[in-house]
Amino acid sequence: MNQIANFMSDNAAAACPAVMAAVAAAAPAQPAGYDGDDWSGRLEAMFGDMFARPCAVLPVSTGTAANALALACLVPPWGAVACHSEAHIHVDECGAPEFFTGGAKLLLCPGDNGKLTPTSIDAGLASHRGDVHQVQMAALSITQATECGTVYRPAEVAALAAHARAQGWRLHMDGARFANAAAFLACPPADLVADMDVLSFGCIKNGGMSAEAIVLFDLGLADQLRWRRKRAGQMPSKGRFNAAQILAMVTDGVWLRNAAAANAGAQRLASAASDRLLYPVEANEVFVQLAPGEPERLRAQGFLFYDWGAAGSNEARLVVSWDTPPDAVERLAAALAAG
């Protein structure tokens, strides 16, 4: 029997040893619950150092909660959020952003390789009048790394931020794979959040267990977010476990080492897939055009992955996790090279 090798999603990855050790260390009884523990108290200084500016940090248990609650702080119920047509907040969050904002709309914009540009945003919103009969534009949400596995350069983020600010919009970044983008670019994390109001900082895909961080750069939103988080049931009484996981990821560069390992595996697959790549490989996702019958052959060899694109297109998404065994990557690379 062929050994199973899972390339379906980094959500299926293990929690990394640093995270498990941190959870164990936080297990003993503490003097205070909710956010009153030592772990929670260290979050803001840690992220403030990372991003070189003051911020408020509130853990939640899922990326969907992070995105939806963040947007709820930026957009009124009669407002709208511009985002890419493939954005996770549109495709994979079951209307959570609309629910938590009280009814705000997502207005979809095109963009090559999963990326938005000022020009593509203007094209996507060309028919939006913005009069009293329509929702009012209020925010821009971008995904880093994108749903196509590509990465916005700092200059691209800055251009989008400037375009949004010129129109009076707020700014949100879905950073479910922020670590992969930072590892790919090898630049200061602060360079990737130019003028953002809020970042959903992903941990779970990158070796976390059950905690993500909402990082607010607009401190004036902090009280509102605290109330919204509590109302949404995202403020656990033993909040130290979420905080401990996030601290463990950020301390000593664990988040970047994990992401770099996943990225390296994706690069190996990219080299094997060669001219069959659907998008540039810049993070830990590889989108590849398979030949007729190849999906079945790969699965028969034990490789698990998602079909992508239209039914019957033979497009596939391959995701390398921080803990994907190198030998599994090499086996899949050989299979892809063989066609």
ABEGO torsion letter per residue (X at the ends): XBBBBBAABAAABBBBAAAAAAAAAAABBBABBEAABAAAAAAAAAAAAAAGBBBBBBBBABAAAAAAAAAAAABBAABBBBBBAABAAAAAAGGAAAAAAGGBBBBBBBEBGGBBBAAAAAAAAAABAGBAABBBBABBBBBOBBAAGBBBBAAAAAAAAAAAAAAGBBBBBBAAAAAAAAAAAGBBAAAAABGBABBBBBAAAAGBAABBBBBBABAAAAAAAAAAAAAAGABBABAAAAAAAAAAAABGGAAAAAAAAAAAAAAAAAAAAEAABABBBABABBBBBBBBGAAAAAAAAGBBBBBBEBBGAGBBBBBBBAABBAAAAAAAAAAAAAX
